[in-house]
Amino acid sequence: MNRLLLVGLDEPEVRDLRARLSTQIPVLSCPVLPRIQLEAGELYVERPNAHEVYVPVSRVVFHGIFDDDLPFLTALALWGGPCLPLARGMMDARLRIPCLVRALAVTRFGAMKRGFADRGSPVSPRAGETLVAKWGEWHCGENKELFSATRRAEVPTLVEPFVRGEATRIHVLGERAWQIRMAGETWLKSIHHAGSVVLPAGEADPDLVEDARRIGAAFGLEMFAIDYMIEPDGTKHLLELNHIPNVTVFPELREAYLDFVASWIGAG
């Protein structure tokens, strides 16, 4: 049966997506990770509210970040069926440091020298130097800390120089791209801050857009966001790839996302 599985979408987005579909395809919507099985190349999902009742699905739309979703993404990649975004790309981007290493191999803006501290290792900044520690796998502005004195890593930690400048995001959705200027009251900047804005169409930095598309192509992702820092002198630095960027903060991005997903479903 041609059945669609939605994972991670909230009810308002599920409702509005259903309204956009031109054909009445059966839809299973799971706001959290469902249990799945892969048998002889066929993907099955446990039906919500029906313990150990598994039904086949033919297409998957995934939009969420969960504590332990890498095995789920890996299973989708092993399946190899139609998945938006590409399951293998999400799998390759899920872990913070491996994702960064892959992106740095492609970007034009990877000159920043980074460090790594294993569990229990100390990091001692030079006199007058401020560094940023990043740990964990959330890709959501979590688990980041400035430090200018010796810091001992409790878990494996990425270490970066602290760069002052403009935090910006390139959000790519198929053939379209937007630039978002991120704001915040502290050194941490986010699209969730009231001062964050989407630049008008046509004003996105072409060099950043081109760079973001090159990185996305390397991962095989049709939709993603890349965060950059732009220093006052114009020097640009890649910060990270977001394989599941927020699509609900800005209305124009939400509508574009739902239209894109509906078109992808309809083309299958």
Buried (B, 14 or more C-beta within 10 A) or exposed (E): EEBBBBBBBEEEBBEBBBEBBEEEBEBBBBBEBBEBEBEEEEBBBBBEEEEEEBBBBBBBBBBBBEEEBBEBBBBBBBBEBBBBBBBBBBBBBBBBBEBBEBBBEBBEBBEBEBEEBEEEBEBEBEEEEBBBBBBBBEBBBEBBEEBEEEBEBEEBBBBBBBBEBBBBBBBBBEEBBBBBBBBBEEEBBBBEBEEBBBEEEEEBBEEBBEBBBBBBEBBBBBBBBBBBBBEEEEEBBBBBBBBBBBBEBBEEBBEBBBBBBBEBBEEE
